[in-house]
Amino acid sequence: MKNKKIRVAWIIPNLFCYLMFIGFSTFIVLNAEGLQEISRLNTWVFAMIILFLISIFGSYRIWGWIKEGRI
């Protein structure tokens, strides 16, 4: 039972990161023209790339821990 609680405690924030990525990506697509006008499009795209990489790395770590039997 302990492992399942720890698993959920790690998976929920990781899912939240993916939801943030989807939400912010939608925001960028809908407001790309305005962000380009105020010269912030590059900053938002860079932030989205970093958020995506963090989400992927988190998923990989969780998967590795589950495979090792740590969680």
C-alpha positions in Angstrom: 0.0 0.0 0.0 2.9 2.4 0.8 4.3 2.1 -2.7 0.9 3.0 -4.3 0.6 6.2 -2.2 4.1 7.2 -3.2 3.4 6.4 -6.8 0.3 8.6 -6.9 2.2 11.4 -5.0 4.8 11.4 -7.9 2.4 10.8 -10.8 -0.2 13.5 -10.0 2.3 16.5 -10.2 3.7 15.0 -13.4 0.3 14.9 -14.9 -0.2 18.5 -13.8 2.9 19.4 -15.8 1.5 17.8 -18.9 -1.8 19.7 -18.4 0.1 23.0 -18.0 2.0 22.2 -21.2 -1.3 21.6 -23.1 -2.9 24.7 -21.6 0.0 27.1 -22.2 0.5 25.7 -25.7 -3.1 26.5 -26.4 -2.6 30.0 -25.0 0.4 30.5 -27.2 -1.3 29.3 -30.4 -4.4 31.4 -29.7 -2.3 34.6 -28.9 0.8 34.1 -31.1 0.1 37.3 -33.1 -0.2 39.4 -30.0 2.8 37.8 -28.4 4.8 38.5 -31.5 3.8 42.1 -31.5 5.1 42.6 -27.9 8.2 40.5 -28.7 7.4 37.7 -26.1 6.7 34.8 -28.4 10.2 33.5 -28.3 10.2 33.6 -24.5 6.9 31.7 -24.3 8.1 29.1 -26.8 11.3 28.6 -24.9 9.4 28.2 -21.6 7.1 25.6 -23.3 10.1 23.6 -24.5 11.6 23.6 -21.0 8.3 22.5 -19.5 7.9 19.7 -22.0 11.5 18.5 -21.3 10.9 18.6 -17.5 7.7 16.6 -18.0 9.4 14.0 -20.1 12.3 13.7 -17.7 9.8 13.3 -14.7 8.0 10.6 -16.5 11.2 8.8 -17.3 12.4 9.0 -13.7 9.0 7.7 -12.3 9.0 4.9 -14.9 12.6 4.0 -13.8 11.7 4.0 -10.1 8.7 1.8 -10.7 10.8 -0.6 -12.8 13.4 -0.7 -10.0 10.7 -1.3 -7.4 11.5 1.8 -5.4 7.9 3.1 -5.8 
